[in-house]
């Protein structure tokens, strides 16, 4: 069955692969990017199936306008995907506060802003699916990427609460957690700084790994897009789904280590309770 989609970050990476896959599957799409001119080929190829819209996700007025295009042109909104985002590499000490704010504004507040613009439409419909892009770095602190991880951990918490609330009005929520994919995210769209020598073992190593990793990541963006299409078609989708063997392995190890630590320190943790009478 044809669905009505809105996708942020449609111009590159997994977002572009997903936009192409959504349209090729016969769905209708509001494709957004900071510069919608980058999406002109979609209009040429898919004609009435697609609308392209300029969208800075940190602008609430622009977000409302983009959602309104879906309603006015397609009659509603079935699937919202918050895919826009970026992350630079540097140490916490050497990342200035303005850069922290920019990354958190885009990756966290951008997701919140666009989601809030879509909620009233989906609530009134009594249906819909909100798909949020997090990352492995939204569950595991990513060395050299403190602003990005801070934002993506925020996306995870925000989306957990959102899922509970939206379940009351018939709307599903899914958090996507990609590992490494062969996109521009690890290339020219990322600023890399090795920073001070004191942090080289962590930050410098992250920069060297990313440079060596670029073009060798295991993830295929178009295979990721097919998984997202399957999830969007489910009546009872997962709250979270990691993408890629590297993501699954890293998250499994981290969750097991977190559980082990919780158990190791359980006695100290519960010692804060009032004594039982």
N, C-alpha and C positions, 0 to 999 in steps of 0.2 A: 504494500500500500504506500502511495506517495506521501511523504512527510514534508513539512515546511520547516526549514532550518535557518538559523542565523549563526554565523561563525566569525569570531574575531581572529585576527592574525592569519588572514587567508592568503597573504602574498608570498609566503615562503615556508619551507620546512614541512613538518607534519600538517600544518594548517593548509598549505596549498595542496598537498596530496589528498587531504580529507575533502577539500572543496571539490577537486576534480572527481573524486570517487562518489561523493554525494550526488553530483550532477549526472555522472555517468550511470548511476543507479536509478535515475528518473525522478529524483526528489527536486523540490524547489528550494532555492538558496538565496539568502541575503548574505553576500560575501563582503566582508569589511576589511579595511586596511587603513593605515594612516594616510596613504595616498591611493585612492581607489583606481587611479589611472594605471596602477600596476596590475589590475585585474581585467584590463580591456579584452584580453584574449578569451575570457569566460563569456563575455557578451557576444563576441563573434561566433563562438562555437555552440553556445547553449541558448542564446536568444531569450525567449520569454521565460525560461526556467530560472533565470538568475537576475538579481538586482545587485549592483555594486554600490557601496556607500563608503564615503570617507568617515573614519571613526578613530578618534583618540580616546582610548578606553578610560582615561582619567577625566574626561569631560562628561558630566552627568547629562547636560543638554543634548550633546551629540549621541549619547547612548539612548536616550528617550527617542530621539529622531530615528535612529537605526531600527529600534524595535517597532516604531510606528510604520516604517516601510514594510516590514513583514506583515503587519496587520492590514494595512491599506492595500498592498499589492497581492497578497496571498490569502488574506482572510483570517490569519492567526499565526501562531508559532508553536510548533510541536517539539523542536529540539533546539536548545541553545548550547553552543560550545564556546567556552571561554578558553581560547588557545593562545592569545597574544601574550608575549612575555620575552624577557631576555635576562641574561646574568653575566656579569663581568667577574674576573678573577683578580683578587688582591687580598692582602692581609686586612684584618679588622683595623689595625692601627693606621694603616696607610690609605684606607678608604674614607674619604671625607664625608661629613654628615649629609651634604647635598646629594652625593651619589647614593648613600643609603636610602635617602628619601625618594629619589627618582626610581630606583629599582622596586622599592616597596609600593610606591604609588602605582606603578604599572602592573606589577605581578600580583599584588594583593588588592589594593583599592580598585584597580581596573576591573578585577573579577567581581568585587562587591558591587561596584557601580552598575555594570552591565546586568548582573544578576537581579539587582533590585529593580531595574527598569523592566525586566521581563516578568517578574513575579506577578504583578496584578493581572496581566493578560492570561497567564497560565492558571492562576487562581479562578478567574472568571470562566475559563474554558472547563476547569475541573480536570485538566490533563496536561501533560507535557513532560519533558525530560531535560534536566540541566546537567551538562557534562563539563566538569571543571578540570583543567589541566594543572596538575601538581607536578611531581617529579620524585624520583628516588630521593633527591635532596629535600623533599618535603617530609620525609620520614627518617632520614639519616642526615646529620649535619655534614654538609659538603665542604671539605677543606678549601679555603680560599674564596668561598662563595657565601659569606655570612649574610649579606643583604638578600640574596636570592633564597637561601634556605629559610631565613626569617620570614620572608614573604610566603613561601610555599608551605611552611608549617602553618602559617596563618590561614592559607587557603584550605588546608586540611581541617582545621578546627572550625572555621566558618562553614564549610560544606557539611561537616557532621551535624552541626546544629540545623543547617538548612534542610538536610534530609529528613530530620525528625519533624520539623514544622511542615514541610511540603507534603509529607505523607498524609497529612490530614486533609489535603485538598486535591489528592489524586496525582501529584507530580513526583516523579522519580528524580534522584540525584545520584550521579556517579563521579568518582574522582579517578582520573587517569594518572598513572605514575610511570612515565617512560624512563627507560634506561638510556643507553647510548644509541642514537640514530644518525644515519648519514644525512645530516641536514647542515645548513649554514650556522646553526646554533653554536657549533664548536669551531667555526671558522671565522670569517671576516666580521660577522655580526657581534663577536665577543671581543671585549678589550681584555688583554692579558698582561698582568704585571707581576714579575717575580718578587718584587718588594725587597725588604731588608734581609740581609744574610741570616739574621737570627731565626727567620721563619722559613728558610729555604727547604728544610726537610718536609714541610707541609705545603706551603704556598708555591714555592719554586717547583716542587715535585708535581703539583697539580697543573701548573702551566706546561711543564715538559710533557706530562702525560697527555694533556689535551692536544698539544701540537702533534705529538706522535699518533694520537688516536684519530685525528681528523681524517675522514675518508676510509677509516678501518672499523668504524663502529658496527656492531653486529645487527643493529635494527634497520629494517626496511620501512620507510615512511608509508609506502602504499599498503604494505601488509598491516601496519598499525591502523591505517584508515579502514581497512576491511573489518578489523576487530571492533572498531568504534561503531561502524554501521550495524554490526551484529548486536552490540550492546544496546544501541538506540532502538532496535526492533523488539527488545525483550519486554515482556510484561512485568517481570520481577528481576531487574538488572542488579548486578553487584554494587555495593557502595563504593568499593575500591577495586581497581584492576591494574596491576603492574603490567608494563609492556616490555617484553624482551627477557631472554634467559638471564642476562646480567642483572636486570632489575629484580627478578624473582629470587635469584640466589642471594643477592646482597640484602634484600629485605627479610628473607627467611633467617639468615644468620644474625641480623640485627635484632629481630624480634625474639629469637631464642636467647641471645645475650641479655636483652632487656629483661626477659622473664627470669633468667638465672640471677641477675643482679637484684631484682625485686625480692626473690626468695631468700637470697643471701642476707639481705638487710631487713627482713621482715620483722624480726624481734625488736630491733631498734626503732623501726617505723611505728609499730603499734604501741611502743612504750609511752607515747604521748597521750594515750587515752586516760581518762579518770579511772582509778581502780574500781573493779567490780565490787558492788556491795553484797 
